[in-house]
Amino acid sequence: MTRSAEPESQARERGLGSDWRAEAAAAQQAAVAGGETVVTCPAPFGSGGLGRHLQEIVEATGRRGQLAAYIGEGRPAPAPVRAARPSLALAGALALAPLARRSAAWRAWAASVAFDAYAARRLPHAQHLIAFNGTAEAQLRLAPRLGFESRSLVAANSHFRRVMRQHALAQRQYPLEAPWARHLLGRNLREYALAERIYVSSRYVRESFVEEGFSDERLQRFPLTPDPRFEPPSRQPHDSPAAAQAASSFDVVYVGALTVHKGVPLLVDAFRRAAEGDMRLLLLGGWKTRGMRRFLERACVEDPRISVCPGDPLPVLRRARLYVHAAYEDGFAYAPAEALACGVPVLASADTGMKELIEARGGGLVLPTGDLATLTEAIRAAHRGELHYD
């Protein structure tokens, strides 16, 4: 467990700060190539972690005045960003893939192939292509024939071999869901070989590629930041409803997909071992499998302090006392970064890009991945006020 040296109250006061955001924005702009650029990603602009990742790359390119277009899914981005026909036909393309109905793994493969084919057919003429891993093989092969000068790949996670190892560890500890990534390894390896440059968002992601033999020259750092709306709350009067709620319970929060590889069952088990009477666990997100639904429904019935909540995470984070991100693998992890930006102390696993942000700026602890006993004790210590965050 990596400890720090500043009380929680001071961590909450700070957030991430405008200077840090300005440095990150400058590094983003320096990372993207000069010249007209097309960015493709199978996510709605600004929605969820992948959509926010897309938004940051598009905006960094736009700040250089170089964006040609982006190809995504769902509604277009707000002006002045120009979208090249969002992939509203993607659902129809998936319906044509019979294997997609057989398992989560085949559905993931079919979705990747369908979006890649869709984006490849709509590539406009430009100088540079930036595409997201797992959904880029056809585009990377086509780009030279269309006259693109460079082909770059965004590694949204660590090297896919590591992704699969970490997912396998999660499945061994909590066999609630069938693995979804097993048909995507070959596709990702071919994309790595085709890309001239690979964008990585954290030291964790970079190290995973270096371990697989990639040179530093092929790896380009592109730091990520939470949306600016995530900031510490203004001071509330002591008799306000929000202040009364914050004083009456110790809220432990998680935001994101409710899946095994995100560490949700591990968090639930740790909370149930650690929980005192005034503690609550709030899970903001949705499950994707029957196994996870049954696990969480049973946990909520057996322990009423646990609840699954939809909605905007910002007001929940501003009342939270602790954020836990127990993922088995995450290239960056926007949600805990949003918690840090709101001044909420964070417990994050060692197999996430978040550890770099915590180690550099404080505000949390880095814990061993998949370690139930350590996570349980860290939650207890946070509740007792015994942890310190530098």
N, C-alpha and C positions, 0 to 999 in steps of 0.2 A: 504494500500500500504506500503510495507516495503522499506524504503529508505536506502541509504548508504552515504558514505562521502568521495569520491575521484573523481576528474574530469575524464571525459571520456578519455582524452588523456593518463592519467596514466593507466587506465584499459586496453586500447589498447596495451600499452607497455608490459604488464605483461603476458598475456595468462594464461595458467594453470601451467606451470613450470615443470622442470624435477624432482624436489624433490617430488612434488605431485604425479606425475606418478609413481615414484619408490615406494612410500608408498602404492599406490593402488595396484601395481603389487605384492608387498609382502603380502598384505592382501588377494589378490586373491589366491595366492599359499597356504597360510595357511588355506584357507577355504575349499579346496578340500581334499577329503579323500586320504589316502595313499593306494596303491594297484591298480591293473589294473582296468581301468574305461572305460565304454562305454558311450558316449554322443550322444543323438539323438535330432534332431530339424528339423522342416519342412521348412528350409530356406537354400539358398545357403551360403556356408561358406564365411563370411566376407562381404556379400552383404546386404545392408539395416540394419535397427536397429536390427532385430532379428538375421540376419546373423552375425553381429558384436558381438552380445551377445554370440552366439554360438562360434565364434572365440576366444573370451576372455576366456571362460570356457575351451575349448579344449587346448589352449596354456598354461593356468595356470596348467592344469593337466599334460601336456607334460613337463613343466619345472620341475615337480617332477619326471619325468621319468616313469610315471605310466599309460599313455594312452594306452588302448588296441585298440580302434577304435572309429570313430564317424559315425553316419548314418545321412545324410542330403539330401538335394535336389540339383540338378544341378551339376555343375562341381566339381571335387574333390579339396580339399585344396592343396596348395603347400607343397612339402616335407619339413620337415620330418613327417608332420602329415599324418596319415593313415586313409583313408576313407573306410568304409565298404559298397561299392557299392551305390553310390548316387541314390536317388529314381527317376530315369528316367521314371519308369513305373507309377508314381503317376497320371499323366494326364489320362492314360488309366483306372486306378482304379476309378477315379472320373466319367468317362463316364459310368460306370456300375451302378451309383447311380441315379436312375430316379428323386429322390427328389431334387437333386442338381440343376436341371434346373428350379425349381419353384420360388425361391427367393434367395436373398443374404444370408438370415439366414440359409436356407437349404444348400446352397453351402458351407458356412463356416462349418456347421456341417459335411457335407460329406467329405470335405477336411481333417478335423481333424480325422475322423474315418479312412479314407483311409490311411493317413500317419501312424497312430498308428498301424494299421494292418500290413502295409508294414514293419515298423521297428521291430515289434514283431517277424515277421517271420525270420528276419535276425540278431537277437541278437546273438552275439558270446559269448563264455564262458568268463566271467570276474568276478571280485569281486564286482564292484560297478556300478550301473546304475544311470545316470543323464538324465532326460527327461524333455521337456518343457511342461508347463501346457496346457491343452486342447487337447493334442495329445499324451497322455501317459497312458491311462487307461489299455489297453491290455498289454502293456509292464510291468507296475507295477504289474499286476496280475501274469504274466508269470515268472518274474525274480526269485522269490523264488524257483520255480520248476527247474530252470536252475542252481541253486546253487549260485546266487548272494547273497552277504553278506549284502548289503544295497541298498535301493531304495530312490532316491532323486528326487525332483521336482523343476524345475526352475519356479518361478513366474515372468513371463515377465511383468506383470502388477500388480496392486493392487488386493486384494481379489475380486473374480468375482462378488460378490454381489455389491461391490462398483462400479466396472466397469459398471454394468448394470444400477445402479442408475445415474451415471454420464452421460452415453450415453443417458438415458431417458431425463435428463435435456437438453442436447444438442439438442435432437430431438424436444423437446417442443419449444425451442427458434428458431430453424431453421428446420422446417419439410420438408427438401429437400430430405432426403434419408430414406429408410426403415431400421430399426435396424437389424444388422447382428448377434448379440450375443445371441438372446433370446433362442435359442435351445441348448446352450452350458453350461448353469448353472449347471444342474445335473451332466454332465460329469466332470466338474471342481470340484464340491464338492466331487464326488467319488474319484477323483485323490488326493485331499487333504487328504482324510481319509486313502488312501493306502500308501502315502509317509511317510517315517520315518523322512525325513528332507526336508525343503522347503528353497530354496535359494531366498533371497530378495536382490534387488540392491540398495535400498534407505530406509531412515527412513519412508518416505511416504508409501511404500509398507508394511514395517514391522508393522506400526501402524494399517493399514487396517486389517491385520491378527489378531493382538492382540485384536482389537475391536470385532472380530468374535470368540474369546475364545481360540485362539492358544497360547500355552506357548512359552516363549522366547527360551526354550531349543530346540524346533523343528525348529526355524527360524535361518538360517545361513546367515550372511551378505556376499555378494559377490559384491564389488564395481565395477563400470564400468568406462571405460575411452574412450575418442575419439581416433581415429587412430592417430598415431604420426605425420602423414603428415599435420595435422591441427595445425598450429603454426602461430604466427604473421608474417606478411610479412617483408622482409628486406626493409630498407629504399630505397625509389625510388627518383631519381632526380625530382626536382619540375617541370621540363618541360617534364617529361615522359608522354606517353599516359595514363598510369594507374593513375598517379597523377592528370592529367588534368581531367579525368573522375570522380575521387573521389571528386575533388573540385567543379565540375559543378552540382552535384546532391546529394541529401540526400537519399541514398538507404536504404529502409526498406526491410528486407529479411525474407522469411520463406522457409524451406526445409523439404520435406516429403510428405506423402500421403495427397491429397487434399480432405479431408473428413470433415463432420460436427463435429465429436467428436474430431478432432484435432483443432477445433476452427477456421478453415479457413474462413467461412462466417462472423464470429464475427470480425476477423482481417480485412477483406475487408471492412465491414461497418465502423469500427473504423478509418481505413485509409482514407476512403472517407470523413468522417467528419473532420478529422484532417489535411488533405493534403494541403500543400502550393505548390506554382508553381514549386519549385525545388525538390520536393519529388517524389520518385518512389517506388512502391511496386512490388517486384520481388518474384514470387511464383515458386519455383523449385520443381516439382513433377507432378504426374498424377492423374486425377480423376478416380473413379471407377463406378460412377453412372451417369445416364442421368440427374438427378436433379442437381448434382453438376456441370456437364458440362454446362448446360444451365445457371446456376447462374453465373459462372465465365465468360462465353462468353459474357453475357449481361454486367457484370461489366467492362470487358475490352473495350467493345464498348462505354459504357457510360462515362468511365474515362480512357483515353489513358495512364495515368500514371501507370496503373495496367497492368502487363503482366505475362503470364505463360511461364516459360522458362525451357527447358530440359537441361541436361548436368551436368558436374562436378560442385559441389557447391563450391569447394575450391577457385577458382579465384573470384567468386561472393562474398564470405564471406570476402575475403581480401580487397574488395572495399567497403563493407557495412558500414553504419553508425549506424545501429540498427538492431537487430534481435528480432523477436516477436514469441513466442510460446504460443498461447492462448488456449492450449488443455484443454478439460474438464476432461481428465484423462490420465496420462502417467506415467508408473512405473519409468522410468528414463528420457528418451528423449535424444538420441544421438545428434541430429542436433543442438539444442541450446548449448550442451556441446562443439561441434565442433566450434561453433561461439565464445564461451568464450575462447577456446584454441587459436583462431585466434586474440583474443584481441577485439572482437566486443561486445559492451554492449548488454545485453539480458533483455527483458521483458518476464517473464514466469508466468503462472497461478499457484495458490496455490495448485492445484490438480495434481502436477507433482513431480517426484523425483528431478527435477532440482532445486526446491526451497532450498533443503539442500545444494547443491553445491554453489548456489548464496549466501546464508546466511553465509556459512563458509568461502568463498574465495572472495566474492564481485564480481564486474563486472556486476551487473544487479539489477533489481527490481522484487519483487514477488507481483503479483496483484491478487485481488479476481477473482475467476473463473466465467466466463460468464458475467462479468460486462462491458457492452459496454461503459458507460460513463467514468469509470476509465481508461480503456484501451485507449480511445480516448485522454483523457487529458495527459496520460503518453507519448503517441506518440508526442503530441504537445510540451510537456515540453522537451522531448529529442531533438526535432528539434530546440527549442529555446536555447538549451544548459543549461537548468535549472536543469536537473537531475544530481545527483552525485552518484557514484558507488564506494562502498568500497570493 
